[in-house]
Amino acid sequence: MKTKNIILTAVLGLIFISFTGCSLLKKRVEKKENVKYTLNGSNKTSIHIENTNGRINVSNSNDTTGIIRIEAELITEVKADEQDKPIDNIKIKIDSTGSEINIETDINNSNSGLFRKGREGKVNYDIKVPANMKVHTENVNGTITITRITNDVKAETVNGQINVFNCQGKVDIEGVNGSIMCNVDSVTAGINVSIINGDVKIGGLKYANADVNASTVHGKVKFKDLTFSDVNSEKRTLSGVLGKGGAPIRIESTNGSISLEANKILPKKEDSFEFKIDFDDEDEPIKIKPKDFQEDSQLEKPELPKAPVKSDSVKK
C-alpha cells in the first residue's frame, strides 16, 4: 500500500511539473538597478541606515546647504526572460518626517521552493551627509565605511568589516565577525569598540589625548610609536594615558589581536573602499578602486615621513 502511494505521488508530481512548463527550473541571472534620492537635511540631526546584505558607505558631503544624497545599487536574481522588468523583491523605505532620517532595506527572498532557491538580494549604499550629522549604521552581511563626520557615529554589523576614518565625535563600533579599522584625528571625543571575532586596528593616535584600555581573550595587544604614561602592558591587556589623557578609548575583543599606532593606517591594496579617503589634509588623497567601481581611479600613495624606531610594547 505504501509503495502504491509513493508511485502515485511521484506521478502527480511529474504531471504538475509538465503543467507549469518547467518554469521553476529556468535559469536565473543577476540584475542590477541604480536609484538616487536627494533629501533636505537642514533641519535633521541624525541619519539611521539599516541594511541586510550589501555595503554601507557614509561620508561627508562638504555641502553647506544640508543636502543629503543617497545612491543605492539594487542587486537580485531574476529569470532570464524577466530582465526588462523592474526589481520587485527589494524595497528601500525612507522616513524623514522627524528630526532623524531613517533608511530601511526590505529584501523579500520568499520565492523559494522545492525546485529553486529564493532570489538573493542585496543593496549597496553610498550616502553623502553634512559633516555635523550623527550617523548610525546597522548591517547584517556587508562592509560599513564612515568617513569624515564631525559628530557621533555608531556602526554595527554581524558579518563584515567596519572602517571609521577621521571622525571627531564619539565612535561606537560593535561587530560579531569581521575586522575593524579606525583612523582618528588628533581631536577625538572617544572610541568604544566591541568585537567577538576579528582584529582591531586603531591609527592616528600620535597627538591624541586619551585614556586607553584594551583587552583581548585570544590574541595580542600591541602598540607602535606611542608613548604612554601610567602604562600597564601585558600580552593581552593594555592600559595607559596618551598625551594629557581625557577621551576614553575602550577596545574589547574575544578572538583577535588589537593594534594601536601613532600614524594613520593605510588600507591594503585589496581592501574595497568605494570612495576617496582623505587621511590628512596636508597629504595627497588615496584613491582605491574596487572591482565593481565604474569610474577610473588609481592608488596614489603619499610619501610618509619615516618614524623613529621604537619598541612595539613596553612592560610595566
N, C-alpha and C positions, 0 to 999 in steps of 0.2 A: 504494500500500500504506500509506504514512504517513497519507494522508487518511482511509482507512478506519479506521485505529487511533484517530485523533483523534475521528472521529464516534462510534466505539464507546465511547470513554472518556467523552465528553460524555453519551451516552445512559445509561450506567451511573451517572454522577453524578446525573442527574435522577431516576433510579429510587431511588437511595439517599436523596435529599432527600425524596422523596414518602413513603418508609417511615418516616423519622424524624419525620414530621408537622411539618416546618419548625420544630421546637423550637429549633434553632440560631439562628433569626432572631428569636426572641421578644424583646420589649422588656425592657430591664433597668432597674431603678430602684435608687435609693440606699436602703440600710438601715443603721440605727444601733442599737447596743446599748451599754448602760452597765453596767459591772461595778465592784464595790468589794471591796477587800481590806483587812484590818486585821492587822498583824503586831506582834509584841512585839520591839522593838529595844533592850531594856535591856542586852543583852549583845553587841550588834552595834556594830562600829566604823565601818563604811562601807556605802555602797549604790552599786551599779553598774547603770545603766539603758542598755539597747541598744534602739534603735528604727530602723525603716526609713523609714516615711512617717508624718508627723504631728508634733505639738508635744510637747515635754517641759517641764513646769513643776515645779520643785522648790523648796520654801520651808520656812522654819522653822515648826514646828507649835506652838511655845510650850507644848508638853506635857512636863511634868517626869517623867511616868511612862514615857517611852520608846516610846510607841505610834507606829507608822508607819501612815499612812493612804494608800491608793492608790486613785485613781479613774481609770478608763480608759474612753474612748469609742471603741468599735469601729465603723468605717465601711467598708462594702463595697458592691458592686453585686450584685443578685440578680434573678432573673426575677420578673415582676410577680405570678405566682401562687405564689411561694415566700416571700413577705414574712413569713408566720407561722412559718417555720422558723428555728431559731437559726443564727447565723453559724458556718460550719464551716471557713472558709478562713483564719481568724485565731486564733492561739493565743498566750496570754501565759504564759510559763514563769517561775515564781518559785522560786528556790533559796535557802533560809535556813538551811541546815544548818551553815554555817561562821560565822566572825565577820563575813563580808561577805554582804550580801543582793544577789543577782543577779536582775535582771528582764530577760527577753529576749522580744522580739516576733518571732513566726514568722508571716509572711504568705505564703500559698500562692496564687500567681496562675497556676497551671498549667492552668486551664480555658480555655486559648486554642486556637483552631483556625483553619481556613480561613475560616469564615463568621462568627466572632465574636472579639472581643478578650477577653483574660483579665480576670477580676474584679479591679478595682483595689481595694486595701485600705489602710487606714491606722488608726493608733491615736493618740489624743490623751491624754497622761498629765497628771494633776495629783496631785502627791505631796507629802505633808507629813511631814517628818522632824525628829528632835531637832536643835537648832542645832549641837551638838558632833559631829555625824556627818560623816565625809568623804563627798563626793559626786562621782561620776564618771558623766558622761553621754556617750553616743555616738549620733549621729543621721545619717541619710543625707539625707533631704529633710524639712526642718521646722525650726522655731524652737526654741531652747533658752533657758530663762529660769531662773536660780538666784538666790534672794533670801534674805538674812539668815542665812547659815551662818557659824558662827564657826570652823569647821575648814577644811581644804584642799578646794578644788573644782577639777574639771577638766571642760572641755566641748569636744567635738569634733563637727564637722559638715561635710558635703560641700556641701550646698546649703541655706542657711538662716541667719537672723540669730541671733547669740548675745548674750544680755543677762545680765550678772552685777551684782547690786546689793547693796551693803552686806555683803560677805563679808570677814571679817577674816583668814582663813588665806591660804595661798598660792593664787593664782588662775592656772591654766594653761589657755589657750584656743588651740585650733587650728581653722582653717577654710580652706575652699577658695573657695567662692563665697558671699558674704554679709557684711553689715556686723556690726560688733562695738560694743556699748555697755557700759561698765563704770563704775559709781559705787562709790567706795571710802569707807570710814570713815577717820577720822584715823589709826587704827591699822590697818596692813596689813602682812602678812608678805611681800608681794611679788607682782608681776604679770608673767606671761610670755605674750605674745601673738604668734602667728604666723598670718598670713593671706595668701592669694595674691591674690584678687580681692575687694576690699571696703574700705570706710572704717573707721577705728578712732576711737572717742571715749572718752576716759577723763576722768571728772569726780570732784569731791570731793577734790581734791589740795591744798586750801588749807592744811591743817595737817599734811600728810603729811611724814614724814622718809624720804626715798628717794633712791637713786642712779638717775638716769633715763638711758636710752639708747633712742632711737627713730630708725628709718630706713625709708625707702621708696624703691623704684626708680623708679616712675612715680607722682608725686603730690607733696604738700607736707606738711611737719611744722610745725604751728602750736601756740602756747600762748597762754592768755588769763588775765590777772590772777594770774600766778605769778611769783615772784621766785626765780631760780636763782643759785647761786654756782658758780664754776668752769664757767661756761656756754660752750658752743661750739655756736652755732646757725647752720645753713645752710638752704638751701631744702628739702633732702630729708633732713637729718640733724639730730639734737639730742642733746647730752649735757650733763648738769649735775646739781647736787645741790639737792634740796628740803629745807628745814629743816636738821636735823642730819645728814641722809643715813642710810643704813643699809639699808632694804628695797630690793631690786633691782626696778626696773621696766624690762622689756625689751619693745620693740614692733618687730616686723618686718612690713612689707607689701611686696608686689610691685607690685600695681596698686591704689592707693587712697591717700587722704590720712589723716593722723594728727592728731588734735586733743587737746590736754591743757588742762583747765580747772580753775580753783580751785573753783568752785561745782559742785554736783551737776547733772547734765544731766537736764532734764525731757523725757520721751518726747513725741514729736509726737502729735497727736490721732489720726492714722491708725494709729499703732502698736497692735498687737493683743497686749496682755498680759491673761491670763485671771484674774488675781487681784490683790488690793490690794498696792500697792508703797509702803512707807513710806520716804521719803527722809531724814527726820531725825526724831529722837524729839521735838523741840520743834515741828516743823511739823505741820500738818494732813495726813493721808494723801491721796494722789492715787489716785483710782479711775478705771480706764479700762475701758470696756465695749466688747468686740469685737462683731462682728455675730452670732456664734453663742453669746454668753453668755446664759444663761437668766434670771439674776436681775437685778433692777433695780439700776442703779448709775449714777453720773454723775461727770463730771470736776470735781473740786473742787481748784482750783489755789491753793496758798498764796501770799500776797503776800510776795515775797522782797525783802530789803534791796538797795538799789542799790549795786553795787560801784564803786569808784573807777575811772576810765577810765585804762587803761594801754595801752602799745603791745602789739600782738599778738606780737611777737617782737623779740629783741634780738640784734644782731650782736656777735660777739666783739670 
